[in-house]
Amino acid sequence: MSARLKLTLSYAGFLMIAGVLLLAVVVVFLLRYVPDGQIRSMGPFVPNRSDLVRAFVPPTIAALVFLLALGLVGGWFLAGRMLAPLSRLNAAAHLAAEGSLSHRVDMPGPKDEFRDLADVFDTMLARLEAHVEEQRRFAANASHELRTPLAISQTMLEVARDDPDRDVDVLIDRLQNVNARAIALTEALLVLARADRGTFERDRVELSLLAEEAVESLHPLADRRGATLDIRGTTAFVNGSPALLQQLIVNLVHNAIVHNLAEGGLVEVHTEAGRDGALVVIENTGEVVPSHLLATLREPFQRGAGRFRGKDAAHAGAGLGLAIAEGITRAHGGTLELEPRSGGGLIVTVRLPVE
């Protein structure tokens, strides 16, 4: 049975029960005081209990039949009115199942339980639509990025096959560089997917130790770039994945080094434990970051301005550094904030909840 039919039968059943109870009260508390048998009286005819029962039963049956009909008809109408919002939700759910996530319920009327459910459903559809669109864009970008090294390798092999004077050692070196870039891109994509799924074990992690390890591992790159690494701060404990949080800080420090000044640049790493959570702040000098570019840096495969590629092609990356950092931060229930630094450069602030 449909929900409307169930509600209709429930309304009719309750109405019938109420009618029967009312009649039972009349029978029990009224007719029992009327004697059964002939009642002698000097006046007009006085009915006894049997007379009252015979006179009372037919209209009682008619009243019960009327109550049953009224309960069924009225219950069907009321159930339809009550379930009308669910019909809108059902239609929206069918459209969403067919792939149309742009449709919204947009429930009118007063704010009640159905209106709250419709608002939650609309919010879910909006998030699903944004997530699906993000995944489509990410898949397209990832396909393009992975296709590039494969196409380069194929081109080099075709040129080498047609060149009788080819230098095998040079070809091997070039193929190795292209292959290393493809492997690094694939590993970055796997880390990003792992962070988005949130499938990792959590443990008590000390952020200042992770920051020290990240700075130590990136010192050679900073020396080649002519940048100075400065780390300071206090102990800050969070609950999360040590490997992913290490990757988060490494990515941010690596970006700060690569997108720095050619010579004399500075990268400051700061950790602290505040009232609203633990903080990791990475600040670097560099060129002025335009506001329109700042809003796109979190998106996958965004490498900042084109000037960064030519400056250090060996460390240009795949444009996944901040995207991975954003995914890891979000998976840990935190937020990642980007702010232009006065005089040029960038300030990245990661806020992680302390549990």
MINURO-211742 format. One line per 8 residues: their letters; for each residue x, y, z of N, C-alpha, C, O. Coordinates in steps of 0.1 Angstrom, whole numbers, plus 2048, in hexadecimal, padded with zeros to 3 digits. Layout:
a) X:Y:Z:X:Y:Z:X:Y:Z:X:Y:Z  ... .
***
This chain:
msarlklt) 808:7F4:800:800:800:800:809:80C:800:814:80D:805  804:817:7FA:80B:823:7FA:809:82A:807:801:827:80F  812:834:809:812:83B:816:804:843:817:7FF:844:822  7FF:848:80C:7F2:84F:80C:7E7:846:810:7DE:84A:818  7E7:83A:80B:7DC:830:80F:7DE:82C:81D:7D3:82B:824  7EA:82A:822:7EC:827:830:7E7:832:839:7E0:82F:843  7EA:83E:836:7E5:849:83E:7D6:84A:83E:7D0:84D:848  7D0:848:832:7C2:849:830:7BB:83E:839:7B1:842:840 .
lsyagflm) 7C0:832:839:7BA:828:841:7BC:82B:850:7B4:828:858  7C8:831:853:7CA:834:861:7C0:83F:866:7BB:83E:871  7BE:849:85E:7B5:854:861:7A7:84E:863:7A0:850:86D  7A2:846:859:795:840:85A:794:836:866:78A:836:86D  79E:82E:869:79E:825:874:79D:82D:881:795:829:88A  7A5:838:883:7A4:83F:88F:796:846:891:791:846:89C  790:84A:886:783:850:887:779:846:88B:770:849:893  77A:83A:885:771:82F:888:772:82B:897:768:829:89E .
iagvllla) 77E:82A:89C:781:826:8AA:77B:831:8B3:775:82E:8BD  77C:83E:8AF:777:848:8B8:767:848:8B8:761:849:8C2  761:845:8AC:753:844:8AC:74E:838:8B4:744:839:8BB  754:82C:8B3:750:821:8BA:751:823:8C9:749:81F:8D1  75C:829:8CD:75E:82C:8DB:753:836:8E1:74E:834:8EC  750:840:8D8:745:849:8DD:738:842:8DE:731:844:8E8  735:839:8D5:728:831:8D6:729:828:8E2:71F:825:8E8  735:822:8E4:736:819:8EF:734:820:8FD:72E:81A:906 .
vvvvfllr) 738:82C:8FD:736:834:909:727:837:90B:722:836:917  720:83A:900:711:83C:901:70B:82F:906:702:82F:90F  70F:823:900:708:817:904:70B:813:913:702:80F:91A  718:814:916:71B:810:924:716:819:92F:711:815:939  718:826:92D:714:82F:937:706:835:937:702:83D:940  6FF:832:92C:6F1:838:92B:6E7:82D:92B:6DE:82D:933  6E8:823:922:6DE:819:921:6DE:810:92D:6D3:809:930  6E8:80E:934:6E8:805:940:6DF:80A:94B:6DB:802:953 .
yvpdgqir) 6DB:817:94B:6D2:81C:955:6C4:81B:951:6BB:81E:958  6C1:816:944:6B4:814:940:6B0:806:942:6B7:7FD:93C  6A6:802:949:6A2:7F4:94B:69D:7EE:93E:697:7F4:935  69F:7E1:93E:69A:7D9:932:68D:7D2:936:68D:7CB:940  683:7D4:92F:676:7CE:932:66B:7D9:932:66E:7E5:92F  65F:7D5:936:654:7DF:936:655:7E9:941:657:7E5:94D  654:7F5:93D:655:800:947:647:806:949:642:80C:940  642:805:955:635:80A:958:636:819:95B:63E:81E:963 .
smgpfvpn) 62D:820:955:62C:82E:957:61E:833:954:617:82E:94C  61A:83D:95C:60D:843:95A:60C:84C:94E:601:850:94A  618:850:949:618:85A:93E:61A:853:931:615:848:92F  620:85A:927:622:854:91A:62B:848:91A:630:844:925  62D:842:90E:635:836:90D:643:839:911:649:843:90C  649:830:91A:657:832:91E:65F:826:918:65C:81B:91C  669:829:90F:670:81D:909:67A:817:913:67F:81E:91C  67B:80A:912:685:803:91A:692:802:912:694:808:908 .
rsdlvraf) 69B:7FA:918:6A9:7F9:912:6A8:7F3:904:6AF:7F8:8FB  6A0:7E9:902:69F:7E2:8F5:699:7EC:8EB:69E:7EC:8DF  690:7F4:8EF:68A:7FE:8E5:695:808:8E1:696:80B:8D5  69D:80C:8EB:6A7:816:8E8:6B2:80F:8DF:6B7:816:8D6  6B5:803:8E1:6BF:7FC:8D9:6BB:7FB:8CB:6C2:7FE:8C1  6AE:7F6:8C9:6A8:7F5:8BB:6A8:802:8B4:6AA:803:8A8  6A5:80D:8BB:6A4:81A:8B5:6B2:820:8B3:6B4:828:8AA  6BC:81B:8BB:6C9:822:8BB:6D3:81B:8B1:6DB:821:8AB .
vpptiaal) 6D1:80E:8AE:6DA:806:8A6:6DB:80B:897:6E6:80D:892  6CF:80C:890:6D0:810:882:6D7:81E:880:6E0:81F:877  6D3:828:887:6DB:835:885:6EA:834:889:6F2:83B:884  6EC:82B:893:6FA:829:897:702:823:88B:70D:827:889  6FD:819:885:704:812:87A:705:81C:86E:710:81D:868  6FB:824:86C:6FC:82F:861:707:839:865:70E:83D:85C  707:83D:872:712:846:876:720:840:874:729:847:870  721:834:877:72E:82D:876:732:82C:867:73E:82E:863 .
vfllalgl) 728:829:85F:72B:828:850:72F:836:84B:739:838:843  728:840:850:72B:84E:84C:739:852:850:741:858:849  73D:84E:85D:74A:851:862:755:84A:85A:760:850:858  752:83E:856:75C:836:84E:75E:83D:841:769:83F:83C  753:841:83A:754:848:82D:75B:855:82F:764:859:827  758:85C:839:75E:869:83C:76D:867:83F:775:86F:83A  770:85D:846:77E:85A:849:786:857:83D:792:85B:83C  780:84F:834:788:84B:828:789:857:81E:794:859:81A .
vggwflag) 77F:85E:81C:780:869:813:788:874:818:791:879:812  785:878:825:78D:883:82B:79B:87F:82D:7A4:887:82C  79D:872:831:7AB:86D:833:7B3:86E:827:7BF:871:827  7AC:869:81B:7B3:86A:80E:7B7:878:80B:7C2:87A:806  7AE:881:80D:7B1:88F:80A:7BC:895:813:7C6:89B:80E  7BB:893:820:7C5:898:829:7D3:891:827:7DD:898:828  7D3:884:824:7DF:87E:822:7E6:883:815:7F2:885:815  7DE:886:80B:7E3:88C:7FF:7EA:89A:801:7F4:89D:7FC .
rmlaplsr) 7E2:8A2:80A:7E8:8AF:80D:7F5:8AE:815:7FE:8B5:813  7F5:8A4:81E:801:8A3:827:80D:89D:81F:818:8A1:822  80A:895:815:815:88E:80E:819:896:801:822:891:7FA  812:8A1:7FE:816:8A8:7F2:824:8AD:7F2:82B:8AC:7E8  82A:8B2:7FD:838:8B5:7FD:841:8A9:7FA:84C:8AB:7F3  83D:89D:7FE:846:892:7FB:845:88F:7EC:84F:889:7E6  83A:892:7E5:83A:890:7D6:844:899:7D0:84B:895:7C6  846:8A6:7D4:850:8AF:7CF:85E:8A9:7D1:867:8A9:7C8 .
lnaaahla) 860:8A4:7DD:86D:89E:7E1:86F:892:7D8:87B:88F:7D3  865:889:7D6:866:87D:7CE:86A:881:7BF:872:87B:7B9  864:88B:7BA:867:890:7AC:875:895:7AB:87C:892:7A1  879:89C:7B5:887:8A1:7B5:891:896:7B6:89C:896:7B0  88E:88C:7BF:897:880:7C0:898:878:7B3:8A3:874:7B0  88D:877:7AC:88D:870:79F:896:877:795:89E:871:78E  895:884:795:89D:88C:78B:8AC:88B:78F:8B4:88A:786  8AF:88B:79C:8BC:88A:7A1:8C2:87C:79D:8CD:87A:799 .
aegslshr) 8B9:871:79E:8BE:864:79B:8C1:863:78C:8C9:85B:788  8BA:86B:784:8BC:86B:775:8C8:874:771:8CC:874:765  8CE:87A:77B:8DA:882:778:8D8:891:778:8E2:899:776  8CC:896:77A:8C9:8A4:77A:8CA:8A9:788:8C1:8A9:790  8D6:8AE:78C:8D9:8B3:79A:8D6:8C2:79B:8D7:8C8:7A6  8D2:8C9:790:8D0:8D7:791:8C1:8DA:796:8BE:8E6:799  8B9:8D0:796:8AB:8D2:79A:8AA:8D4:7A9:8B2:8CD:7B1  8A2:8DD:7AE:8A0:8DF:7BD:891:8DE:7C0:888:8E1:7B8 .
vdmpgpkd) 88E:8D9:7CC:881:8D7:7D1:87A:8E5:7D3:86F:8E7:7CF  882:8EE:7DA:87D:8FC:7DD:86F:8FB:7E3:865:901:7DD  86D:8F5:7EE:861:8F2:7F4:85A:8FF:7F9:860:907:801  84E:903:7F5:847:90E:7FA:840:90B:807:840:900:80C  83A:915:80D:832:913:819:839:916:826:845:91A:825  833:914:831:839:916:83E:844:90D:841:846:902:83A  84D:911:84A:858:909:84D:854:8FE:857:852:900:863  853:8F2:852:850:8E6:85A:859:8DB:857:864:8DD:851 .
efrdladv) 856:8CF:85C:85F:8C3:85A:862:8C1:84B:86D:8BE:847  857:8C2:843:859:8BF:834:861:8CA:82E:86A:8C7:825  85F:8D6:832:868:8E1:82D:876:8E0:831:87F:8E2:829  879:8DB:83D:886:8D9:842:88D:8CE:839:898:8CF:835  885:8C3:837:88A:8B8:82F:88D:8BC:821:897:8B8:81B  884:8C5:81B:887:8CA:80D:893:8D3:80D:89B:8D2:803  895:8DB:817:8A1:8E4:817:8AE:8DB:818:8B8:8DE:812  8AD:8D1:821:8B9:8C8:822:8BC:8C1:815:8C7:8BF:811 .
fdtmlarl) 8B1:8BD:80E:8B2:8B6:801:8B8:8BF:7F7:8C1:8BB:7EF  8B4:8CC:7F7:8B9:8D6:7ED:8C8:8D8:7F0:8D0:8D9:7E7  8CC:8D9:7FD:8DA:8DB:800:8E2:8CF:7FC:8ED:8D1:7F7  8DD:8C3:7FE:8E4:8B7:7F9:8E6:8B7:7EA:8F1:8B3:7E5  8DB:8BB:7E3:8DC:8BB:7D4:8E7:8C5:7D0:8EE:8C3:7C6  8E7:8D1:7D6:8F1:8DB:7D3:8FF:8D6:7D5:908:8D9:7CD  901:8CF:7E0:90F:8CA:7E3:912:8BF:7D9:91E:8BE:7D5  909:8B6:7D6:90B:8AC:7CD:90F:8B1:7BF:918:8AD:7B8 .
eahveeqr) 907:8BB:7BB:90A:8C1:7AE:918:8C8:7AD:91F:8C6:7A3  91B:8CF:7B8:929:8D5:7B8:933:8CA:7B9:93E:8CB:7B2  931:8BF:7C0:93B:8B5:7C1:93D:8AD:7B4:948:8AB:7B0  931:8AA:7AD:932:8A3:7A1:939:8AC:796:941:8A7:78E  936:8B9:796:93C:8C2:78D:94B:8C3:78F:953:8C3:786  94F:8C3:79C:95D:8C4:7A0:964:8B7:79B:96F:8B7:796  95D:8AB:79D:963:89F:799:965:89E:78A:96F:898:785  95B:8A3:783:95C:8A2:774:968:8AB:770:970:8A7:767 .
rfaanash) 969:8B7:775:974:8C0:772:981:8BA:775:98B:8BB:76E  981:8B4:781:98E:8AD:786:992:8A2:77D:99D:8A0:779  988:89A:779:98B:88E:770:990:893:763:999:88D:75D  98A:89E:75D:98E:8A3:751:99D:8A8:751:9A5:8A6:749  99F:8B0:75C:9AD:8B5:75E:9B7:8AA:760:9C2:8AB:75B  9B3:8A0:768:9BC:895:76B:9BF:88D:75E:9CB:889:75C  9B5:88B:756:9B7:884:749:9C1:88C:741:9CA:886:73A  9BF:899:740:9C8:8A1:738:9D6:8A1:73D:9DF:8A0:735 .
elrtplai) 9D7:8A2:74A:9E5:8A3:750:9EC:895:74E:9F8:895:74C  9E5:88A:750:9EB:87D:74E:9EE:87A:740:9F7:872:73C  9E6:87F:737:9E8:87D:729:9F5:884:723:9FB:87F:71A  9F8:88F:72A:A03:897:725:A10:890:725:A17:88F:71B  A15:88A:731:A21:883:731:A21:876:728:A2C:873:722  A16:870:727:A15:864:71E:A17:869:70F:A1E:862:707  A11:874:70C:A13:879:6FE:A21:87D:6FB:A26:87B:6F0  A27:883:705:A35:887:704:A3E:87B:702:A47:87B:6F9 .
sqtmleva) A3C:871:70A:A44:865:709:A42:85E:6FB:A4C:85A:6F5  A36:85E:6F6:A33:858:6E9:A3A:860:6DE:A40:85A:6D5  A3A:86D:6DF:A40:876:6D5:A4F:874:6D5:A55:873:6CA  A55:873:6E1:A64:871:6E2:A68:863:6DC:A72:862:6D5  A60:859:6DF:A63:84C:6D9:A62:84C:6CA:A6A:845:6C3  A57:852:6C5:A56:853:6B6:A61:85A:6B0:A66:856:6A5  A65:865:6B6:A70:86D:6B0:A7D:865:6B1:A85:865:6A7  A7F:85E:6BC:A8C:856:6BD:A8C:84A:6B4:A96:847:6AF .
rddpdrdv) A80:844:6B1:A80:839:6A8:A83:83D:69A:A89:836:692  A7F:84A:696:A82:84F:688:A90:856:687:A93:85A:67C  A97:857:692:AA4:85E:692:AAF:854:693:AB1:84E:69E  AB6:851:688:AC1:847:689:ACD:84C:692:AD4:843:697  ACE:859:694:AD9:85E:69C:AD5:861:6AB:ADA:86A:6B1  ACB:85A:6AF:AC5:85E:6BC:ACF:85A:6C7:AD7:851:6C7  ACE:863:6D2:AD6:861:6DE:ACE:859:6E8:AC4:85F:6EE  AD1:84D:6EA:AC8:844:6F3:AC9:849:701:ABE:849:708 .
dvlidrlq) AD4:84E:706:AD5:853:714:ACD:85F:716:AC6:860:721  ACD:868:70D:AC4:874:70E:AB6:870:70E:AAE:876:716  AB2:867:705:AA4:862:704:AA0:85C:712:A95:85E:716  AA9:854:717:AA5:84D:724:AA3:858:72F:A9A:856:737  AAC:862:730:AAB:86C:73A:A9E:874:738:A97:877:742  A9A:877:72C:A8E:87E:72A:A82:876:72D:A78:87B:733  A82:869:729:A77:861:72D:A75:85E:73C:A6A:85E:741  A81:85E:742:A81:85C:751:A7A:868:758:A73:867:761 .
nvnaraia) A7E:874:753:A78:880:759:A69:881:756:A61:884:75F  A64:87E:74A:A56:87E:747:A4F:873:74F:A44:876:755  A55:867:751:A4F:85D:759:A4E:860:768:A44:85D:76E  A59:867:76D:A58:86B:77B:A4D:875:77D:A47:875:787  A4B:87E:773:A41:888:775:A33:881:775:A2A:885:77C  A31:877:76C:A24:870:76C:A22:868:779:A17:868:77E  A2C:862:77E:A2B:85B:78B:A27:865:796:A1F:862:79E  A2E:870:797:A2B:87A:7A1:A1D:87F:7A0:A16:881:7AA .
lteallvl) A18:881:794:A0A:886:792:A01:87B:796:9F7:87E:79D  A03:86E:793:9FA:863:797:9FA:862:7A6:9EF:860:7AC  A05:863:7AD:A06:862:7BB:9FE:86E:7C2:9F7:86C:7CC  A00:87A:7BC:9F8:885:7C1:9E9:883:7C0:9E2:887:7C9  9E5:87D:7B5:9D7:87B:7B3:9D2:871:7BD:9C6:872:7C2  9DA:866:7C0:9D6:85C:7CA:9D5:862:7D8:9CB:85F:7DF  9DE:86B:7DB:9DD:872:7E8:9D1:87A:7E9:9CA:87A:7F4  9CE:882:7DF:9C2:88A:7DF:9B5:882:7E0:9AC:886:7E7 .
aradrgtf) 9B5:877:7D9:9A9:86E:7DA:9A7:868:7E8:99C:867:7ED  9B3:864:7ED:9B2:85E:7FB:9AE:869:805:9A6:865:80E  9B2:875:803:9AE:880:80D:99F:883:80B:998:885:815  99A:883:7FF:98C:886:7FC:983:87B:802:978:87E:807  987:86E:801:97F:864:807:97F:863:816:976:85E:81C  98A:868:81C:98B:868:82A:98E:85A:830:98B:858:83C  993:851:828:996:844:82C:9A4:843:831:9AD:83E:82A  9A6:847:83E:9B3:846:844:9B1:844:853:9A7:849:859 .
erdrvels) 9BB:83E:859:9BB:83D:868:9C0:84A:86E:9C9:850:869  9BA:84D:87A:9BE:859:881:9C6:856:88D:9C4:84B:894  9CF:85F:890:9D8:85D:89C:9DB:86B:8A1:9D8:875:89B  9E0:86B:8AD:9E4:878:8B3:9F1:87D:8AC:9FC:876:8AD  9F1:889:8A6:9FC:88E:89E:A01:89B:8A4:9F9:8A3:8A8  A0E:89D:8A4:A14:8A9:8A9:A19:8B1:89D:A22:8AD:896  A12:8BC:89A:A14:8C4:88D:A22:8CA:88C:A28:8CB:882  A28:8CF:898:A35:8D5:897:A40:8CB:893:A49:8CF:88C .
llaeeave) A3E:8BF:897:A48:8B5:892:A47:8B2:883:A51:8B1:87C  A3A:8B1:87E:A38:8B0:870:A3E:8BC:868:A44:8BA:85E  A3C:8C7:86D:A41:8D3:867:A51:8D3:866:A57:8D7:85C  A57:8CF:871:A66:8CE:871:A6B:8C4:867:A74:8C6:860  A64:8B8:866:A68:8AE:85C:A66:8B3:84E:A6E:8B1:845  A5B:8BA:84C:A59:8C0:83E:A63:8CA:83B:A68:8CA:82F  A67:8D3:844:A71:8DD:841:A7E:8D7:83F:A86:8DB:836  A81:8CC:847:A8E:8C6:845:A8F:8BF:837:A9A:8BF:831 .
slhpladr) A85:8B8:833:A85:8B1:826:A86:8BB:81A:A8B:8B7:810  A81:8C7:81C:A80:8D0:811:A8C:8DB:811:A8C:8E4:809  A95:8D9:81B:AA0:8E3:81B:AA8:8E3:80F:AAC:8ED:80A  AAC:8D7:809:AB4:8D7:7FC:AAD:8DF:7F1:AB3:8E7:7EA  AA0:8DE:7F0:A99:8E5:7E5:A99:8F4:7E9:A9B:8FC:7E0  A97:8F8:7F5:A98:906:7F9:AA6:90C:7F6:AA7:917:7F2  AB1:904:7F9:ABE:909:7F6:AC0:90B:7E7:AC6:915:7E3  ABB:902:7DF:ABC:904:7D0:AB5:910:7CC:AB9:917:7C2 .
rgatldir) AA9:913:7D2:AA1:91E:7CE:AA6:92B:7D5:AA1:936:7D1  AAF:92B:7DE:AB4:937:7E5:AAA:93C:7EF:AAA:948:7F2  AA2:933:7F4:A98:937:7FE:A9C:933:80C:AA3:929:80E  A98:93B:816:A9B:938:824:A8F:932:82B:A84:938:82A  A90:927:832:A86:920:839:A87:924:848:A91:922:84E  A7C:928:84D:A7B:92C:85C:A6F:925:862:A64:927:85E  A72:91D:86C:A67:916:873:A67:91A:882:A71:91B:888  A5B:91C:887:A59:920:895:A4B:91C:899:A43:917:890 .
gttafvng) A48:91D:8A5:A3B:91A:8AA:A3B:911:8B7:A45:90F:8BC  A2F:90D:8BB:A2D:906:8C7:A27:8F8:8C3:A23:8F5:8B8  A26:8EF:8CD:A21:8E2:8CC:A12:8E3:8C9:A0A:8EA:8CF  A0E:8DB:8BF:A00:8DB:8BB:9FC:8CD:8B7:A01:8C7:8AD  9F3:8C7:8BF:9EE:8B9:8BD:9E1:8B9:8B6:9D8:8C1:8B9  9DF:8B0:8AC:9D2:8AE:8A6:9D0:89F:8A4:9D9:897:8A6  9C4:89B:8A0:9C1:88D:89E:9BF:88B:88F:9B5:890:889  9C8:883:889:9C7:882:87A:9D1:878:875:9D7:870:87D .
spallqql) 9D3:878:868:9DD:86F:862:9EA:875:861:9EC:880:85B  9F5:86F:868:A02:875:867:A07:876:859:A0D:880:855  A05:86C:850:A0A:86D:843:A03:878:83A:A0A:87F:833  9F6:879:83C:9EF:883:834:9F2:891:839:9F4:89B:831  9F3:893:846:9F7:8A0:84C:A05:8A4:848:A08:8B0:846  A0E:89A:847:A1B:89C:843:A1B:8A1:834:A22:8AA:831  A13:89A:82C:A12:89E:81E:A0C:8AC:81D:A10:8B4:814  A03:8B0:825:9FD:8BD:825:A07:8C8:827:A08:8D1:820 .
ivnlvhna) A10:8C6:832:A1A:8D0:835:A25:8D0:82A:A29:8DB:826  A29:8C5:825:A33:8C4:81B:A2E:8CB:80E:A36:8D3:808  A22:8C9:80A:A1D:8D0:7FE:A1D:8DF:800:A20:8E6:7F7  A18:8E3:80C:A17:8F2:80E:A25:8F8:80E:A27:903:808  A2F:8F2:815:A3C:8F7:815:A43:8F7:808:A4A:900:804  A40:8EC:800:A46:8EB:7F3:A41:8F6:7EA:A48:8FC:7E2  A34:8F8:7EA:A2E:903:7E3:A34:911:7E6:A37:919:7DE  A36:913:7F3:A3C:91F:7F8:A4A:921:7F3:A4E:92D:7F0 .
ivhnlaeg) A51:916:7F2:A5F:918:7ED:A5F:91A:7DE:A66:923:7D9  A58:912:7D6:A58:913:7C8:A52:921:7C3:A57:926:7B9  A48:925:7CA:A41:932:7C5:A47:93E:7CD:A40:947:7D1  A54:93D:7CF:A5B:948:7D7:A63:951:7CE:A63:94F:7C2  A6A:95A:7D4:A73:962:7CD:A7F:95A:7C7:A82:94F:7CD  A85:95F:7BD:A90:957:7B7:A9C:957:7C1:AA2:94C:7C2  A9F:961:7C7:AAA:962:7D1:AA5:969:7DE:A9E:973:7DC  AAA:965:7E9:AA7:96C:7F5:A99:96B:7FA:A94:973:802 .
glvevhte) A92:960:7F6:A84:95E:7FA:A83:959:808:A8D:953:80D  A78:95A:80E:A76:955:81C:A69:94D:81D:A5F:951:818  A6A:942:824:A5F:939:827:A5E:937:836:A67:932:83C  A53:93B:83C:A51:93A:84B:A46:92F:84E:A3B:930:848  A49:926:856:A40:91C:85A:A3D:91D:869:A47:91D:871  A31:91E:86D:A2D:921:87B:A22:918:87F:A18:916:877  A23:912:88A:A19:909:890:A15:90E:89E:A1E:913:8A5  A08:90D:8A1:A04:910:8AF:9F7:90A:8B2:9EF:905:8A9 .
agrdgalv) 9F3:909:8BE:9E7:903:8C3:9DE:90E:8C9:9E2:914:8D3  9D3:911:8C2:9CA:91C:8C7:9BD:916:8CD:9BC:90A:8CE  9B5:91F:8D1:9A8:91B:8D7:99F:914:8CD:998:90A:8D1  99F:918:8C1:996:913:8B7:99D:908:8AE:997:904:8A4  9A9:903:8B3:9AF:8F8:8AB:9BE:8FB:8A9:9C3:905:8AE  9C5:8F2:8A3:9D3:8F3:8A0:9D5:8FA:893:9CD:8F9:889  9E0:902:892:9E2:90B:886:9F0:907:880:9FA:904:888  9F0:906:873:9FD:905:86C:9FD:911:862:9F4:911:859 .
vientgev) A06:91A:863:A07:926:85B:A14:926:853:A1E:925:859  A12:926:846:A1E:926:83D:A1E:934:835:A14:936:82E  A28:93C:836:A29:949:830:A35:949:827:A40:946:82C  A34:94E:81B:A3F:94F:812:A3F:95D:80B:A35:962:808  A4B:961:808:A4C:96D:800:A4A:969:7F1:A4A:95D:7EE  A49:972:7E8:A47:96F:7DA:A41:97B:7D3:A3F:986:7D8  A3C:978:7C7:A35:982:7BF:A27:984:7C5:A22:97B:7CB  A22:98F:7C1:A14:993:7C6:A0A:989:7BF:A0A:987:7B3 .
vpshllat) A01:983:7C7:9F7:97A:7C2:9EA:982:7C0:9E4:987:7C9  9E5:983:7B4:9D9:98A:7B1:9CD:983:7B8:9CD:977:7BA  9C3:98B:7BB:9B7:986:7C2:9B0:97B:7BA:9AB:972:7BF  9AF:97E:7AC:9A8:974:7A4:9AF:967:7A3:9A8:95D:7A1  9BC:967:7A4:9C4:95B:7A4:9C3:953:7B1:9C3:947:7B2  9C2:95B:7BC:9C1:955:7C9:9B5:94B:7CB:9B6:941:7D2  9AA:94F:7C5:99E:947:7C6:99F:93A:7BF:997:931:7C1  9A8:938:7B5:9A9:92C:7AD:9B5:923:7B2:9B6:918:7AD .
lrepfqrg) 9BD:927:7BB:9C9:91F:7BE:9C5:912:7C5:9CD:908:7C4  9BA:911:7CB:9B6:904:7D2:9B1:8FA:7C8:9B2:8EE:7CB  9AE:8FE:7BC:9A8:8F4:7B3:9B3:8EB:7AD:9BF:8F0:7AB  9B0:8DF:7AA:9BA:8D6:7A4:9C0:8DB:797:9B9:8E1:78F  9CD:8D8:795:9D4:8DB:789:9D5:8EA:786:9D8:8EF:77B  9D3:8F3:791:9D6:901:790:9E4:904:795:9E7:902:7A1  9ED:908:78C:9FB:90A:790:9FE:918:792:A0A:91C:792  9F5:920:796:9F7:92E:798:9F9:935:78A:9F4:930:780 .
agrfrgkd) A01:93F:78A:A03:946:77D:A0D:93F:775:A14:937:77A  A0C:941:768:A15:93A:75F:A24:93D:761:A2C:936:75D  A27:948:768:A35:94C:76A:A3C:942:773:A48:941:773  A34:93B:77B:A3B:931:784:A40:925:77D:A4A:91F:782  A3B:922:772:A40:916:76B:A4E:918:765:A57:910:766  A4F:924:75F:A5C:926:759:A67:929:763:A73:927:760  A64:92D:76F:A6E:930:779:A75:924:77E:A81:924:77F  A6E:919:780:A74:90D:785:A6C:901:77F:A63:8FC:786 .
aahagagl) A6E:8FD:773:A66:8F3:76C:A68:8E6:773:A5E:8DE:773  A73:8E3:77A:A75:8D6:780:A6C:8D4:78C:A69:8C9:790  A67:8E0:792:A5F:8DF:79E:A51:8E5:79C:A4B:8EA:7A5  A4D:8E6:78F:A40:8ED:78C:A35:8E5:792:A2A:8EB:795  A36:8D8:792:A2B:8D0:798:A20:8CE:78E:A20:8D3:783  A15:8C7:793:A0A:8C4:78B:9FE:8CD:78F:9F3:8CC:78A  A00:8D7:798:9F5:8DF:79C:9EC:8D9:7A6:9E0:8DD:7A7  9F1:8CF:7AD:9E8:8C8:7B7:9EC:8CB:7C5:9E6:8C5:7CE .
glaiaegi) 9F7:8D3:7C7:9FC:8D5:7D5:9F1:8DA:7DE:9EE:8D5:7E9  9EB:8E6:7DB:9E1:8EC:7E3:9D4:8E4:7E3:9CD:8E4:7ED  9D1:8DD:7D8:9C5:8D5:7D7:9C6:8C9:7E1:9BC:8C6:7E8  9D2:8C3:7E2:9D4:8B8:7EB:9D3:8BE:7F9:9CD:8B7:802  9DA:8C9:7FC:9D9:8CF:809:9CB:8D2:80D:9C7:8D0:819  9C3:8D7:804:9B5:8DA:807:9AD:8CE:80A:9A5:8CD:813  9B0:8C3:802:9A9:8B6:805:9AD:8B0:812:9A4:8AB:819  9B9:8B0:815:9BE:8AB:822:9B8:8B3:82E:9B4:8AD:838 .
trahggtl) 9B8:8C0:82D:9B3:8C8:837:9A4:8C6:839:99F:8C5:844  99D:8C5:82E:98E:8C3:82F:98B:8B5:835:982:8B4:83C  993:8AB:831:991:89E:837:994:89D:846:98E:894:84C  99B:8A6:84B:99E:8A7:859:995:8B1:860:997:8B4:86C  98B:8B6:859:981:8BF:860:986:8CD:861:981:8D4:869  991:8D1:85A:997:8DE:85C:994:8E7:850:98C:8E3:847  99A:8F2:850:999:8FC:845:9A6:901:841:9B0:901:849  9A7:904:834:9B4:90A:82E:9B1:918:829:9A8:919:820 .
eleprsgg) 9B8:922:82D:9B6:92F:82A:9C2:935:822:9CE:932:826  9C0:93C:817:9CA:942:80F:9C9:951:810:9BE:957:80F  9D4:958:813:9D4:966:814:9E0:96C:80E:9EB:968:810  9DF:977:805:9EA:97D:7FF:9F3:983:80A:9EE:98A:813  A00:982:808:A09:988:812:A0C:996:80E:A0E:999:802  A0D:99F:817:A10:9AD:814:A1F:9AE:80E:A28:9A9:814  A20:9B4:803:A2D:9B5:7FC:A2F:9A9:7F2:A3A:9A9:7EC  A26:9A0:7F1:A28:995:7E8:A29:987:7EF:A2F:987:7FA .
glivtvrl) A24:97D:7E9:A25:970:7EF:A17:96B:7F4:A0D:971:7F0  A17:961:7FD:A0B:95B:801:A0C:957:810:A16:953:814  A00:957:816:9FF:952:824:9F5:947:824:9E9:94A:821  9F8:93B:827:9EF:92F:828:9ED:92B:836:9F7:929:83E  9E1:92B:83B:9DD:928:849:9D5:91B:849:9CA:91B:843  9D9:911:850:9D2:904:851:9CD:904:85F:9D5:904:869  9BF:903:861:9B9:901:86E:9B4:8F3:870:9AB:8EF:868  9B9:8EC:87A:9B4:8DE:87C:9AE:8DD:88A:9B3:8E3:893 .
pve) 9A3:8D6:88B:99C:8D5:898:9A4:8CC:8A1:9AB:8C3:89D  9A4:8D0:8AE:9AB:8C8:8B8:9A0:8C0:8BF:997:8C5:8C5  9A2:8B2:8BF:998:8A9:8C5:99E:8A4:8D2:998:89C:8D9 .
***
